[in-house]
Amino acid sequence: MPKGIDADADALVIGAGPAGAATAILLRMAGWRVILVEKSTYPRQKVCGECLSAASLALLDQLGVGAAVRDRAGPELHQVGWMSGNSILVADLPPCTDGPYRYGRALGRDHLDAILVKRAIELGVILVQPGKVRSVRGELGDFECDIIMGAQECADPGRSQASVIRRVPIVVDAHGSWERGPEDGTGVTSRMPRRGSDLFGFKASFVDATLPQGLLPVLAFRGGYGGLVMAEDRRLTLAGCIRRDTLARWRGHLPGTSAGAAFEQYLRASCRGVRESLAGALRSGSWLSIGPLRPQIRLSKPDRLFYVGNAAGETHPLIGEGMSMALQSAFLLAGYLMAQPAHAIDATRALEIHRAYRSAWCNAFALRLRLAAIYAQVAMRPVLSVAVTRLLRNCPQLLTAAAHLAGKARKPAAQSLLFEGIA
Ligand SMILES: Cc1cc2nc3c(=O)[nH]c(=O)nc-3n(C[C@H](O)[C@H](O)[C@H](O)COP(=O)(O)OP(=O)(O)OC[C@H]3O[C@@H](n4cnc5c(N)ncnc54)[C@H](O)[C@@H]3O)c2cc1C
């Protein structure tokens, strides 16, 4: 058993992505005793475009990891691009004028997530890694978490693994959204029906690519969308989403080709910008994939648990704001939780926190989710993307305006500023 897991704790956080690690750090900074459980071993790659907005850089400062992130990250992103068919259009990214950073940067998730977890440990968060929260039973004040110790993504499901039952008063679910969360003991399992429109996410890294530093192009192609960016050490990240039916049709022409390799070939065939950026480039590592994605708000009604990051709500990744929302939701929730000592959160207070947090979350992000859904439909449908390309050719400033609306120049949601002095 990891040192400390049997000690008294005020809260257990499920998942050490940006949302879970940030929540653990903030609660610990407020004096809470926190257990953070992560099922995979770090450093690990993750399907993600890896762009951090200017607002995220400011929040990472408040978490005490800003310098470590900026030391390692790629160059500042000053320009936004639109790559659709043979068209390559470029415009300025809007600067964030309210906060310490004007532009975002990109950093591999292997680095970012490890930096956040290291900070959590330094502060005294008890880390259980690898460990998978299999189920959460009970009620606020007395949850029983069943944790499979040593669980990893690749663990043999048939092999019996040691499990530990941990009792905690408060549980924060930050397990993301691309895999089933912990069981809740009700025995109800909901499976989503398979649909041709289901979106699958892919990501790979390349060396010796020729994308200009500081350019953040959006890729628009039939049945999907994506993005390119130069991250740390001139490593290019290519990430995107494609519909199930589009990928299946394309793979039908390429028997024996893996889904990731087929995605890459489809992008090269559909998009001149991808062909030119990857000419002479070498893929480092394999393609990663996840899905299906279901972008939506998940904070529908008060629950026994608290939710942050993608577990609370998810946007189409076209706008590259998922990590920013993950960090901001951690600040929002932690703000409400930290307003009183952990032991003072009874059922009535928890309900108030749920309501206030949900309302703050929706004020901050609901519009962005709707906008991202519209952008995604435009990018994926050739009739619309061709019309938009014509428009952008005549008026590239519209790209700047669209990035502005998507939140690229926005400061973090108001409540996070309450924590300016905390780090
Ligand atoms: C193609 C694509 C491109 C994207 N590009 C960008 C981008 O450029 N910029 C951006 O900001 N966002 C981007 N995103 C979105 C971003 O990746 C997510 O919004 C972000 O990772 C959400 O963070 P999180 O902490 O909520 O969840 P995650 O990062 O998914 O972390 C959840 C963690 O919980 C762990 N876990 C899961 N279940 C359990 C369990 N039962 N017990 C213990 N641990 C568990 C997982 O191993 C994982 O480490 C992109 C997404 C996709 C699909």
The ligand as an ORCA input file, in Angstrom:
! r2SCAN-3c Opt
* xyz 0 1
  C      -8.068     15.295    -30.677
  C      -8.056     16.171    -29.457
  C      -7.314     17.339    -29.437
  C      -7.320     18.158    -28.306
  N      -6.557     19.291    -28.320
  C      -6.549     20.110    -27.245
  C      -5.725     21.279    -27.225
  O      -4.970     21.557    -28.144
  N      -5.790     22.073    -26.130
  C      -6.600     21.794    -25.068
  O      -6.633     22.581    -24.109
  N      -7.366     20.684    -25.049
  C      -7.349     19.828    -26.107
  N      -8.093     18.688    -26.083
  C      -8.943     18.411    -24.903
  C      -8.135     17.965    -23.697
  O      -7.280     16.902    -24.035
  C      -9.067     17.535    -22.570
  O     -10.085     18.490    -22.423
  C      -8.319     17.387    -21.250
  O      -7.421     16.322    -21.322
  C      -9.300     17.152    -20.110
  O      -8.582     17.032    -18.912
  P      -9.144     16.163    -17.693
  O      -8.161     16.329    -16.600
  O     -10.567     16.473    -17.474
  O      -9.152     14.660    -18.241
  P      -7.939     13.730    -18.751
  O      -6.818     14.570    -19.263
  O      -8.580     12.765    -19.677
  O      -7.434     13.020    -17.445
  C      -8.199     12.037    -16.805
  C      -7.236     11.113    -16.061
  O      -8.002     10.216    -15.250
  C      -7.403      8.931    -15.309
  N      -8.448      7.957    -14.964
  C      -9.516      7.603    -15.715
  N     -10.293      6.731    -15.043
  C      -9.694      6.533    -13.835
  C     -10.020      5.741    -12.698
  N     -11.138      5.009    -12.663
  N      -9.173      5.747    -11.641
  C      -8.041      6.511    -11.664
  N      -7.685      7.287    -12.716
  C      -8.508      7.304    -13.780
  C      -6.888      8.819    -16.738
  O      -5.864      7.867    -16.832
  C      -6.400     10.267    -17.005
  O      -5.037     10.419    -16.705
  C      -8.090     17.812    -27.176
  C      -8.828     16.631    -27.189
  C      -8.816     15.810    -28.307
  C      -9.617     14.549    -28.312
*
